[in-house]
């Protein structure tokens, strides 16, 4: 696809491409699940499998995909994707979750530091778990915390350094990207590596860096063309700066200790990140479900695969239908992009004065006129795995029928975060 500045029509065509792709399929999904009572969640298994293959393809054989479990939150679907060619290992989000997943997966890296005392004690008491799980750190203080909790007599704990991937300008006064690790420079990375190597009970095995300002920000958002231009310029600058700094940081760390892996990127930056020589794997998972926030990227377009369905329960006027619930809002900065997307029937929109509500969501538009009590309205969550915190079961549809029902984390009795 051309990288020229997108016009307003470019953005409209991106949105219509998504609609055009899904229209016939949405009718098929709706027919396959018409007997279910809302609220319920559906995964289009054909789209899920296609997206999983595409994530690996986008890495171009230069890197493998480490599956981000927080973006899936169903053990059955994690296992389904993780066994595909081009995938290796799990990127978990808490230590209790990692301990659970390590019962089935031999390589689990936790993407965030942990201060869970109970889970740390469980980790060092389990020889298999401690050999399969890698903790994330970004400071010597975290080493001190782990030592304090687990004591000196324990198996070696595998560690990964979190290298900050944000873009800092004006001498650090302008910060673009997530506030994650304080380890930003090659010098800081090497210093932390030396501290790990010098301390008994730890072994350094990897470095991770997540460029959220590139991977997690769509470069073809609707709205101001000037804003799109600014986002693209920022991302180009950030990618160049990070590639140089990340290569220097990895060289500095490998002068201290050999590394098993170097993780970077995310669903939104796979091609770009995988092209860096030092990268061995990409952490990604949101692209499997294709949530609303991923509708506006130029490099790729996942097929929408995950939905939740609500029921019409009232008709306040002839032009408005109201569904029960619907306010499954995504985390992050409050804004309309965090609201669910109305998917089916086509031609619905939310009332801007109410939006998606906790107990009701009025919908307007041409399609609202024909909705009757009990009719189903389909939504997509703005993010991926957060949907699974709302339901116990995912109904998997392949072709024109439900082929399986699989539990979410919640359905198996877990709420890790």
C-alpha positions as CSV (number, residue, x, y, z in Angstrom):
1,X,0.0,0.0,0.0
2,X,1.2,3.5,-0.8
3,X,2.7,5.4,2.1
4,X,1.6,8.8,0.8
5,X,-0.4,11.1,3.1
6,X,-3.9,9.7,3.4
7,X,-6.8,11.8,2.3
8,X,-10.2,11.8,4.0
9,X,-11.3,9.3,1.2
10,X,-8.4,7.0,2.2
11,X,-9.7,6.6,5.7
12,X,-13.3,6.1,4.4
13,X,-12.1,3.4,2.0
14,X,-10.2,1.6,4.9
15,X,-13.4,1.6,6.9
16,X,-15.5,0.4,4.0
17,X,-13.0,-2.4,3.2
18,X,-13.6,-3.7,6.7
19,X,-17.3,-3.5,6.3
20,X,-17.2,-5.1,2.8
21,X,-15.1,-7.9,4.1
22,X,-17.5,-8.7,7.0
23,X,-21.0,-8.1,5.6
24,X,-21.7,-11.6,4.3
25,X,-19.8,-13.2,7.1
26,X,-21.7,-11.3,9.7
27,X,-25.0,-12.5,8.4
28,X,-23.6,-16.1,8.5
29,X,-22.3,-15.7,12.1
30,X,-25.6,-14.2,13.2
31,X,-27.5,-17.1,11.7
32,X,-25.2,-19.7,13.4
33,X,-25.8,-18.2,16.8
34,X,-29.4,-17.1,16.6
35,X,-30.5,-19.6,19.2
36,X,-28.2,-18.3,21.9
37,X,-29.4,-15.8,24.6
38,X,-27.3,-12.7,25.0
39,X,-25.0,-11.6,26.4
40,X,-22.6,-14.0,24.7
41,X,-19.2,-13.8,22.9
42,X,-18.3,-15.3,19.5
43,X,-15.0,-16.0,17.9
44,X,-15.0,-16.4,14.1
45,X,-12.6,-19.3,14.0
46,X,-11.9,-19.0,10.3
47,X,-10.9,-15.3,10.8
48,X,-8.9,-16.2,13.9
49,X,-6.9,-18.9,12.1
50,X,-6.3,-16.5,9.1
51,X,-5.1,-13.8,11.4
52,X,-2.8,-16.2,13.2
53,X,-1.2,-17.3,10.0
54,X,-0.9,-13.6,8.9
55,X,0.9,-12.6,12.1
56,X,3.6,-15.2,11.4
57,X,3.8,-14.2,7.7
58,X,4.3,-10.6,8.6
59,X,7.4,-11.5,10.6
60,X,8.9,-12.8,7.3
61,X,10.8,-15.7,8.7
62,X,13.2,-13.2,10.3
63,X,11.7,-13.5,13.8
64,X,9.2,-15.8,15.5
65,X,6.0,-14.6,17.3
66,X,5.8,-14.9,21.0
67,X,2.1,-15.0,21.7
68,X,0.8,-12.3,24.1
69,X,-1.6,-14.2,26.3
70,X,-3.3,-11.0,27.6
71,X,-4.7,-10.4,24.2
72,X,-6.3,-13.9,24.0
73,X,-7.2,-15.0,27.6
74,X,-8.4,-18.4,26.6
75,X,-6.1,-21.4,27.1
76,X,-7.7,-23.3,24.3
77,X,-7.2,-20.5,21.8
78,X,-3.7,-19.7,23.1
79,X,-2.7,-23.3,22.5
80,X,-4.4,-23.3,19.0
81,X,-2.3,-20.3,17.9
82,X,0.9,-21.2,19.7
83,X,1.3,-24.5,17.9
84,X,1.3,-23.0,14.5
85,X,4.6,-22.6,12.4
86,X,6.3,-19.3,13.2
87,X,5.2,-19.2,16.8
88,X,7.5,-19.8,19.8
89,X,6.7,-19.2,23.5
90,X,4.2,-17.2,25.5
91,X,4.3,-13.6,26.7
92,X,2.3,-13.6,29.9
93,X,1.2,-10.6,32.0
94,X,1.3,-11.8,35.6
95,X,3.3,-14.4,37.5
96,X,0.2,-16.3,38.7
97,X,-0.9,-16.6,35.1
98,X,2.6,-17.7,34.0
99,X,2.6,-20.4,36.6
100,X,-0.7,-21.7,35.3
101,X,0.3,-21.5,31.6
102,X,3.7,-23.1,32.3
103,X,1.9,-26.3,33.1
104,X,1.4,-26.7,29.4
105,X,4.0,-24.3,27.8
106,X,7.7,-24.7,28.2
107,X,8.7,-21.1,27.5
108,X,6.8,-18.3,29.3
109,X,8.2,-14.8,29.6
110,X,6.3,-12.3,31.8
111,X,6.0,-8.9,30.1
112,X,5.9,-6.9,33.4
113,X,7.7,-6.9,36.7
114,X,6.1,-8.8,39.6
115,X,5.9,-8.1,43.3
116,X,3.5,-11.0,44.0
117,X,5.2,-12.6,47.1
118,X,3.0,-15.7,47.1
119,X,3.6,-16.4,43.4
120,X,7.4,-15.8,43.8
121,X,7.5,-18.4,46.5
122,X,5.5,-20.8,44.4
123,X,7.9,-20.2,41.5
124,X,11.1,-21.1,43.3
125,X,9.5,-24.1,45.0
126,X,8.7,-25.7,41.6
127,X,11.8,-26.8,39.6
128,X,9.9,-27.2,36.3
129,X,8.2,-23.8,36.6
130,X,11.5,-22.0,37.4
131,X,13.0,-23.6,34.3
132,X,10.1,-22.5,32.1
133,X,9.3,-19.0,33.3
134,X,11.3,-15.8,32.8
135,X,10.7,-12.7,35.0
136,X,10.9,-9.2,33.7
137,X,13.0,-6.6,35.5
138,X,14.1,-3.0,35.0
139,X,16.0,-2.1,38.2
140,X,18.3,-3.5,40.9
141,X,15.5,-2.8,43.4
142,X,13.5,-5.6,41.8
143,X,16.4,-8.0,42.3
144,X,16.5,-6.9,46.0
145,X,12.8,-7.5,46.3
146,X,13.0,-11.0,44.8
147,X,15.9,-11.9,47.1
148,X,14.0,-10.6,50.1
149,X,11.0,-12.7,49.3
150,X,12.6,-16.0,48.1
151,X,15.8,-16.1,50.2
152,X,19.3,-17.0,49.2
153,X,18.8,-20.8,48.9
154,X,16.8,-21.3,45.7
155,X,17.2,-22.3,42.0
156,X,18.5,-19.7,39.6
157,X,15.7,-17.4,38.3
158,X,15.6,-16.5,34.6
159,X,15.5,-12.8,33.9
160,X,14.7,-10.5,31.0
161,X,15.6,-6.8,31.0
162,X,12.9,-4.4,29.9
163,X,14.5,-1.7,27.7
164,X,12.5,1.4,27.3
165,X,11.4,1.9,23.7
166,X,9.8,5.3,23.9
167,X,11.0,8.3,21.9
168,X,12.5,11.0,24.0
169,X,13.2,14.5,22.5
170,X,14.4,17.8,23.8
171,X,16.8,16.1,26.3
172,X,14.1,13.9,27.7
173,X,11.6,16.7,28.3
174,X,9.3,15.3,25.6
175,X,8.4,11.6,26.1
176,X,6.4,9.8,23.4
177,X,5.3,6.3,24.2
178,X,4.4,4.2,27.3
179,X,6.0,5.0,30.6
180,X,7.6,1.6,31.2
181,X,11.2,0.9,32.1
182,X,13.7,3.4,33.4
183,X,16.4,1.6,31.4
184,X,16.6,3.8,28.3
185,X,20.2,4.0,27.2
186,X,22.8,1.3,26.2
187,X,24.8,2.3,29.2
188,X,21.9,1.8,31.6
189,X,21.1,-1.6,30.0
190,X,24.7,-2.8,30.4
191,X,24.9,-1.6,34.0
192,X,21.8,-3.6,34.9
193,X,23.1,-6.6,33.0
194,X,26.3,-6.4,35.1
195,X,24.3,-6.2,38.3
196,X,22.4,-9.3,37.4
197,X,25.5,-11.3,36.4
198,X,27.2,-10.3,39.6
199,X,24.4,-11.6,41.8
200,X,23.9,-15.2,42.7
201,X,20.5,-16.8,42.1
202,X,19.8,-15.0,38.8
203,X,20.6,-15.7,35.1
204,X,20.1,-13.1,32.4
205,X,18.5,-14.7,29.3
206,X,16.8,-11.9,27.3
207,X,16.0,-8.3,26.5
208,X,12.5,-7.0,25.7
209,X,11.4,-3.6,24.4
210,X,7.8,-2.6,23.4
211,X,7.4,0.4,21.1
212,X,3.8,1.2,22.0
213,X,3.9,4.6,20.2
214,X,4.4,2.6,16.9
215,X,2.8,-0.8,17.5
216,X,-0.2,0.5,19.4
217,X,-1.1,3.6,17.6
218,X,-2.9,3.4,14.2
219,X,-1.4,5.6,11.5
220,X,-4.6,5.9,9.5
221,X,-7.1,7.2,12.1
222,X,-10.2,9.1,10.9
223,X,-10.3,12.8,11.6
224,X,-7.7,15.4,11.0
225,X,-5.3,14.8,8.1
226,X,-2.7,16.9,9.9
227,X,-2.9,14.6,12.9
228,X,-2.4,11.6,10.7
229,X,0.7,13.3,9.2
230,X,2.0,14.0,12.7
231,X,1.5,10.4,13.9
232,X,3.3,9.0,10.8
233,X,6.2,11.5,11.2
234,X,6.6,10.6,14.8
235,X,6.5,6.9,14.1
236,X,9.2,7.2,11.3
237,X,11.4,9.2,13.6
238,X,10.9,6.8,16.5
239,X,11.6,3.7,14.4
240,X,14.9,5.1,13.2
241,X,16.0,6.2,16.7
242,X,14.9,3.0,18.3
243,X,16.6,0.7,15.8
244,X,19.9,2.4,16.4
245,X,19.5,2.6,20.1
246,X,18.2,-1.0,20.5
247,X,21.1,-2.4,18.4
248,X,23.6,-0.5,20.6
249,X,21.9,-1.7,23.8
250,X,21.9,-5.3,22.7
251,X,25.5,-5.1,21.8
252,X,26.3,-3.6,25.2
253,X,24.3,-6.3,27.1
254,X,25.8,-9.2,25.1
255,X,29.3,-7.9,26.0
256,X,28.2,-8.8,29.5
257,X,26.2,-12.0,29.0
258,X,24.9,-14.1,26.0
259,X,21.2,-13.8,25.3
260,X,18.7,-16.4,24.3
261,X,16.2,-13.9,22.8
262,X,15.6,-10.3,22.0
263,X,11.9,-9.4,22.0
264,X,10.3,-6.3,20.4
265,X,7.4,-4.9,18.6
266,X,3.7,-5.7,18.7
267,X,0.9,-6.5,16.3
268,X,1.1,-3.0,14.8
269,X,4.8,-3.0,14.0
270,X,5.7,-6.6,13.1
271,X,7.3,-6.0,9.7
272,X,9.3,-3.0,10.9
273,X,10.5,-4.5,14.1
274,X,11.4,-7.9,12.6
275,X,13.6,-6.1,10.0
276,X,16.0,-5.1,12.8
277,X,19.0,-7.5,12.8
278,X,19.1,-7.9,16.6
279,X,15.4,-8.9,17.0
280,X,14.7,-12.6,17.3
281,X,11.0,-12.6,18.3
282,X,8.0,-10.3,18.2
283,X,5.5,-10.1,21.1
284,X,2.0,-10.0,19.5
285,X,-1.5,-11.3,20.1
286,X,-4.2,-8.5,19.5
287,X,-4.1,-9.2,15.8
288,X,-5.6,-12.7,16.4
289,X,-9.0,-11.1,17.4
290,X,-8.7,-8.0,15.3
291,X,-10.4,-5.6,17.7
292,X,-11.6,-2.1,16.9
293,X,-8.4,-0.2,17.7
294,X,-6.7,-2.1,14.8
295,X,-9.1,-1.0,12.1
296,X,-6.9,2.0,11.1
297,X,-3.4,0.8,10.2
298,X,-2.0,1.0,6.7
299,X,0.5,-1.9,6.9
300,X,-2.0,-4.6,7.7
301,X,-5.7,-5.2,8.4
302,X,-6.7,-8.2,10.5
303,X,-10.0,-9.8,9.9
304,X,-12.5,-9.0,12.7
305,X,-12.7,-12.3,14.7
306,X,-14.1,-11.6,18.2
307,X,-17.5,-10.2,19.0
308,X,-20.0,-9.8,21.8
309,X,-23.8,-9.9,21.4
310,X,-26.5,-8.0,23.2
311,X,-30.3,-8.2,23.0
312,X,-32.9,-5.4,22.1
313,X,-35.1,-5.0,25.2
314,X,-37.0,-1.8,24.5
315,X,-38.1,0.6,21.8
316,X,-38.3,4.2,23.3
317,X,-39.2,5.6,19.9
318,X,-39.8,4.4,16.4
319,X,-36.3,5.3,15.4
320,X,-34.4,4.1,18.5
321,X,-33.8,0.5,19.7
322,X,-32.2,0.0,23.1
323,X,-30.1,-3.1,24.0
324,X,-29.4,-4.4,27.4
325,X,-25.8,-3.6,28.4
326,X,-23.1,-2.9,25.9
327,X,-20.8,-0.6,27.8
328,X,-17.7,-2.9,27.6
329,X,-15.3,-0.1,27.4
330,X,-11.5,-0.6,26.8
331,X,-8.7,0.5,29.0
332,X,-6.5,3.5,28.1
333,X,-7.1,7.2,27.8
334,X,-10.9,8.0,27.8
335,X,-12.2,8.6,24.3
336,X,-14.6,7.4,21.7
337,X,-12.0,5.0,20.3
338,X,-12.3,3.0,23.6
339,X,-15.9,2.4,23.0
340,X,-17.2,-0.8,21.4
341,X,-17.8,-0.8,17.6
342,X,-21.3,-1.6,16.4
343,X,-20.9,-4.4,13.9
344,X,-24.3,-5.9,13.0
345,X,-26.9,-5.2,11.8
346,X,-25.1,-2.7,9.6
347,X,-26.2,0.9,9.7
348,X,-26.4,1.4,13.4
349,X,-24.8,4.1,15.5
350,X,-24.8,5.0,19.2
351,X,-26.5,8.0,20.7
352,X,-23.6,10.4,21.4
353,X,-25.3,11.6,24.6
354,X,-25.4,8.1,26.1
355,X,-22.7,6.1,24.2
356,X,-22.3,2.5,25.3
357,X,-23.9,2.2,28.8
358,X,-23.5,-0.2,31.7
359,X,-27.1,-1.4,31.6
360,X,-28.3,0.0,28.3
361,X,-27.1,1.2,24.9
362,X,-29.6,3.0,22.6
363,X,-28.8,2.5,18.9
364,X,-30.0,4.7,16.1
365,X,-29.7,4.7,12.3
366,X,-31.6,3.1,9.5
367,X,-31.2,-0.4,10.8
368,X,-32.6,0.5,14.2
369,X,-36.1,1.0,12.6
370,X,-36.5,-2.7,11.9
371,X,-35.2,-4.1,15.2
372,X,-37.7,-6.0,17.4
373,X,-37.6,-7.0,21.0
374,X,-35.2,-9.9,21.4
375,X,-33.2,-9.2,18.2
376,X,-29.4,-9.5,18.5
377,X,-27.0,-6.6,18.1
378,X,-23.3,-7.4,17.6
379,X,-20.4,-5.4,18.9
380,X,-16.6,-5.6,18.7
381,X,-14.5,-4.6,21.7
382,X,-11.9,-1.9,21.1
383,X,-9.2,-4.1,22.6
384,X,-8.6,-7.8,22.3
385,X,-8.4,-9.9,25.5
386,X,-10.3,-7.6,27.7
387,X,-13.5,-8.9,26.2
388,X,-12.8,-12.2,27.9
389,X,-13.1,-10.6,31.4
390,X,-16.8,-10.2,30.7
391,X,-17.7,-13.8,29.7
392,X,-17.1,-17.3,30.8
393,X,-17.4,-19.0,27.4
394,X,-16.4,-18.2,23.8
395,X,-18.6,-19.7,21.1
396,X,-16.3,-20.7,18.2
397,X,-17.9,-20.5,14.7
398,X,-16.4,-22.1,11.7
399,X,-18.2,-22.0,8.4
400,X,-21.8,-21.7,9.2
401,X,-22.0,-23.4,12.6
402,X,-20.8,-23.4,16.2
403,X,-18.1,-26.0,16.3
404,X,-17.0,-25.7,19.9
405,X,-17.4,-23.7,23.2
406,X,-14.2,-22.9,25.1
407,X,-13.7,-21.3,28.4
408,X,-12.1,-17.9,29.0
409,X,-9.7,-17.4,31.9
410,X,-12.8,-16.1,33.8
411,X,-14.6,-19.3,32.8
412,X,-11.9,-21.3,34.4
413,X,-12.1,-19.3,37.6
414,X,-9.2,-16.9,37.1
415,X,-9.0,-13.2,37.1
416,X,-5.3,-12.4,37.0
417,X,-5.5,-8.7,36.5
